[in-house]
């Protein structure tokens, strides 16, 4: 059977990292994922999806992601049964994270996006094609 889900959205809170009794790291977080279509009022609705990461993935999430970070989450959908404080049987859906990816480039301290390329050639100078030492073009 196939159970694979991929979503992209922003973390709604800082990741919450804990450890199991055996010392296995586990991190919980929630992703706000906007729907692709508008409702009858012309507005897009947002789904809030709970996610759980284990072991090294849990450590990675806790180290590099914060509230508002854009993330792409890949994993499997898991439905858990539980009983609430009033004794009612409930179900909870969550993504068990296999992989998480950065959805945007890291921002620098001045607020601009990092990872962009800036041409080091001074503006207004015409630079012709590069030639090898023997005067031939390199292609």
C-alpha positions as CSV (number, residue, x, y, z in Angstrom):
1,X,0.0,0.0,0.0
2,X,1.1,3.6,-0.6
3,X,1.0,6.1,2.2
4,X,3.0,9.2,1.2
5,X,2.2,12.9,1.8
6,X,4.0,16.1,0.9
7,X,2.9,19.5,2.1
8,X,4.5,22.9,2.1
9,X,3.6,25.7,4.6
10,X,4.9,27.7,7.5
11,X,5.5,26.5,11.0
12,X,2.8,27.9,13.4
13,X,5.1,27.7,16.4
14,X,8.7,26.8,17.4
15,X,9.3,23.1,17.2
16,X,8.9,21.3,20.5
17,X,11.7,18.7,21.1
18,X,11.5,16.0,23.7
19,X,12.9,12.6,24.4
20,X,11.2,9.3,24.9
21,X,12.0,7.2,28.0
22,X,14.7,5.4,26.0
23,X,16.3,8.7,25.0
24,X,15.0,8.9,21.4
25,X,14.6,12.5,20.2
26,X,11.1,13.5,19.0
27,X,10.1,16.9,17.8
28,X,6.5,18.1,17.3
29,X,5.4,21.1,15.2
30,X,2.5,22.3,13.1
31,X,2.4,23.5,9.5
32,X,-0.1,26.1,8.2
33,X,-0.9,25.0,4.7
34,X,-3.1,27.2,2.5
35,X,-5.6,25.5,0.2
36,X,-5.2,25.8,-3.6
37,X,-8.7,27.1,-4.1
38,X,-11.0,29.8,-2.8
39,X,-14.3,29.3,-1.0
40,X,-17.6,30.9,-1.9
41,X,-16.5,34.1,-0.2
42,X,-13.4,34.3,-2.4
43,X,-11.1,33.5,0.5
44,X,-8.5,30.7,0.8
45,X,-8.8,28.5,3.8
46,X,-5.8,27.2,5.7
47,X,-5.3,23.8,7.2
48,X,-3.2,23.3,10.3
49,X,-1.4,20.0,10.1
50,X,0.4,18.4,13.0
51,X,3.8,16.8,12.3
52,X,6.1,14.6,14.3
53,X,9.8,14.0,13.5
54,X,12.0,11.3,15.1
55,X,15.7,10.8,15.7
56,X,18.1,12.8,13.5
57,X,15.2,14.4,11.7
58,X,13.9,15.6,15.0
59,X,17.2,17.1,15.9
60,X,17.5,18.8,12.4
61,X,14.0,20.4,12.7
62,X,14.7,21.7,16.2
63,X,18.1,23.1,15.1
64,X,17.1,24.9,11.9
65,X,13.4,25.7,11.9
66,X,11.4,28.3,13.8
67,X,7.9,29.7,13.9
68,X,7.2,31.2,10.5
69,X,9.8,29.1,8.6
70,X,8.6,27.9,5.2
71,X,9.1,24.1,5.1
72,X,8.4,21.3,2.7
73,X,7.5,18.1,4.7
74,X,7.5,14.6,3.3
75,X,6.3,11.6,5.2
76,X,3.3,9.3,5.9
77,X,-0.1,10.1,7.3
78,X,-0.9,8.5,10.6
79,X,-4.2,8.4,12.4
80,X,-4.1,7.8,16.1
81,X,-7.0,6.9,18.4
82,X,-7.1,8.3,21.9
83,X,-9.5,9.1,24.7
84,X,-9.9,12.7,25.9
85,X,-10.3,13.9,29.5
86,X,-14.1,13.5,29.3
87,X,-13.7,9.9,28.2
88,X,-14.7,10.5,24.6
89,X,-13.0,8.5,21.9
90,X,-11.2,10.8,19.4
91,X,-8.9,10.5,16.4
92,X,-5.9,12.6,15.5
93,X,-4.2,12.9,12.1
94,X,-0.5,13.7,11.9
95,X,2.3,13.5,9.5
96,X,5.2,11.3,10.6
97,X,8.1,13.2,8.9
98,X,10.6,11.3,6.8
99,X,12.2,14.4,5.3
100,X,11.9,18.1,5.7
101,X,13.3,20.7,3.3
102,X,13.8,24.4,3.5
103,X,11.1,26.2,1.5
104,X,13.0,29.4,1.1
105,X,16.6,30.6,1.3
106,X,18.0,31.6,4.7
107,X,17.6,35.3,5.5
108,X,20.7,37.3,6.4
109,X,20.9,39.5,9.6
110,X,19.8,42.6,7.6
111,X,16.6,40.9,6.5
112,X,17.5,40.3,2.9
113,X,17.4,36.8,1.4
114,X,20.7,35.0,1.3
115,X,21.9,32.7,-1.4
116,X,21.4,35.2,-4.2
117,X,24.2,35.7,-6.8
118,X,25.6,39.1,-7.4
119,X,27.8,39.6,-10.5
120,X,31.2,40.9,-9.3
121,X,31.8,42.7,-12.6
122,X,31.7,46.5,-12.1
123,X,28.6,48.1,-13.7
124,X,29.1,49.8,-17.0
125,X,32.2,47.9,-18.1
126,X,31.9,45.8,-21.2
127,X,33.6,42.5,-20.7
128,X,34.2,40.5,-23.8
129,X,34.4,36.7,-24.0
130,X,37.2,35.1,-22.1
131,X,40.2,33.8,-24.1
132,X,42.8,31.1,-23.3
133,X,46.5,32.0,-23.2
134,X,46.9,30.9,-26.9
135,X,44.2,33.4,-28.0
136,X,41.5,30.7,-28.7
137,X,38.1,30.7,-27.1
138,X,37.7,28.0,-24.4
139,X,34.8,26.3,-26.3
